[in-house]
Structure formats: structure tokens, C-alpha cells
């Protein structure tokens, strides 16, 4: 019996999440699990923007960032021979991750995201996911992250 059959790896493409991507893919290889890599275009980023070309530009930039993040995970998964599905979603990152956690056996994510506030023990998204996920969550500290 395999403990983990489906692993969710959320990433924002930042350096802070690469250690979690690596750890999640290594666990998938060791257990034969399938991986879903997730990037969420954070719509809360747009709350204070007027609806004009600026918001379209920011949205386009975030979508491109998501595609690059997924390309990185694809390359790493292929190198390890791990079966991978990628998803780019829109909404609140913590809410999307928690919702998808119900379909997975494990979430593997970084302690910090794009903002990298090292003063916090856990980033706000990671903290919410740990509290509300429907499956176990492994939080991976980034390489070089302060103690």
C-alpha cells in the first residue's frame, strides 16, 4: 500500500518555492505518486487597481509567470520520471490550495512565497493551508532561508 498516491505542489515560481518543488517530486518518485503542480493567479492583487490596461498588463505578467513556474516543474518532473499534471487557476492562493487538497493525499509547499517575509515563521498562504487543508501538509523551508 502506498501512503501517498496524489501529491499537490503549489508554487508561485519564486526561489522560495523551489526546495518544496524538489522535495515534493522526490517524494512522488519514491512512492510512485502522481503530482499536480498548481500556480494561482492571485486575484486579490487586483483589488486596488482601476479596471484599465494596467490590470490587464499585471494579469498577463502573472499568467506568464505561472507558465514559467509550470515549465520549471515539468522539467524537474521529467528528469525524475514523475507523472505530472499542471494547473493554472485564478483566485485566492490559499483557498484554491485548500480546495484542491481534498483531492490529494499530501500538499508539499514552501514556508514563504514571492514576498519572502523572513520575519514571519510561516507565510500567510502556508499558514492558512496548514490550518485548513483536507490532507496532511509538508512545509519545506527554502534553501538559505534564515533560521
C-alpha positions in Angstrom: 0.0 0.0 0.0 1.3 3.4 -1.0 0.8 6.1 1.6 0.7 8.9 -1.0 -0.9 8.4 -4.4 -1.6 12.1 -5.3 0.6 15.0 -4.2 -0.2 18.6 -4.7 2.7 21.0 -5.1 1.6 24.7 -5.2 4.3 27.1 -6.5 4.5 30.8 -7.3 7.7 30.3 -9.3 9.8 32.1 -6.7 13.2 30.8 -5.4 11.5 30.3 -2.1 9.3 27.5 -3.5 11.9 25.6 -5.5 13.0 23.5 -2.5 9.4 22.4 -2.0 9.1 21.5 -5.6 12.2 19.4 -5.4 11.1 17.7 -2.1 7.6 17.0 -3.5 8.9 15.5 -6.7 11.4 13.3 -4.8 8.6 12.0 -2.5 6.5 11.3 -5.6 9.3 9.3 -7.2 9.9 7.4 -4.0 6.3 6.5 -3.5 5.1 6.3 -7.1 2.7 9.1 -6.6 1.2 11.4 -9.2 1.8 15.1 -8.8 -0.4 18.1 -9.5 1.6 21.3 -9.7 -0.5 24.4 -9.1 0.0 28.1 -9.8 -2.7 30.5 -8.7 -3.1 33.9 -10.3 -3.8 35.9 -7.2 -6.8 38.0 -8.0 -6.6 39.7 -4.6 -3.6 41.5 -6.2 -6.0 43.5 -8.4 -8.4 44.7 -5.7 -7.0 48.3 -5.6 -6.3 48.7 -9.3 -8.7 50.5 -11.6 -10.1 48.4 -14.4 -8.0 49.5 -17.2 -5.0 48.4 -19.3 -2.8 48.4 -16.1 -4.7 45.5 -14.6 -4.6 43.6 -18.0 -0.8 44.1 -18.0 -0.4 42.8 -14.5 -2.7 39.9 -15.1 -0.8 39.0 -18.3 2.5 39.2 -16.4 1.2 36.9 -13.7 -0.1 34.4 -16.2 3.3 34.3 -17.9 4.9 33.9 -14.5 2.6 30.9 -13.9 3.6 29.3 -17.2 7.3 29.7 -16.4 6.7 28.2 -13.0 4.9 25.2 -14.6 7.7 24.8 -17.1 10.2 24.6 -14.3 8.2 21.9 -12.5 7.7 20.0 -15.8 11.4 19.9 -16.5 12.2 18.7 -12.9 9.4 16.0 -13.1 10.6 14.7 -16.4 14.1 14.4 -15.1 12.8 12.2 -12.3 10.3 10.3 -14.3 7.3 11.6 -12.2 3.8 11.7 -13.7 2.7 15.4 -13.6 -0.4 17.4 -14.2 -0.1 21.2 -14.2 -2.9 23.7 -13.3 -3.0 27.4 -13.5 -6.0 28.8 -11.6 -7.4 32.2 -10.7 -8.4 33.3 -7.2 -7.1 33.3 -3.7 -4.0 31.1 -3.5 -4.8 29.7 0.0 -8.4 29.0 -0.9 -7.5 27.2 -4.1 -4.9 25.1 -2.4 -7.2 24.1 0.4 -10.0 23.3 -2.1 -7.7 21.1 -4.1 -6.2 19.4 -1.0 -9.5 17.4 -0.8 -8.4 15.6 -4.0 -4.9 14.8 -2.8 -3.1 12.8 -0.1 -0.4 15.4 0.6 0.4 19.0 0.0 4.1 19.9 -0.3 4.7 23.7 -0.2 7.3 26.3 0.8 7.2 28.3 4.0 7.4 31.5 2.1 6.2 32.7 -1.2 7.1 35.5 -3.6 7.2 38.2 -0.9 9.6 36.2 1.2 9.0 38.0 4.5 11.7 36.3 6.5 10.5 37.8 9.8 7.4 35.5 9.7 7.6 32.0 10.9 5.3 30.9 8.1 4.0 32.8 5.1 0.3 33.8 5.3 -0.7 31.3 2.5 1.3 28.4 4.0 -0.2 29.2 7.4 -3.8 29.1 6.1 -3.2 25.9 4.2 -1.7 24.2 7.2 -4.8 25.2 9.3 -7.5 24.3 6.8 -6.2 21.7 4.3 -8.2 18.4 4.0 -5.0 16.3 3.9 -1.5 16.4 5.6 0.7 19.4 4.6 4.5 19.2 4.4 6.0 22.7 4.7 9.6 22.9 3.3 12.0 25.6 4.3 13.8 27.3 1.4 17.5 26.8 0.9 19.3 29.8 2.5 16.2 30.8 4.5 17.1 32.5 7.8 16.7 30.4 11.0 
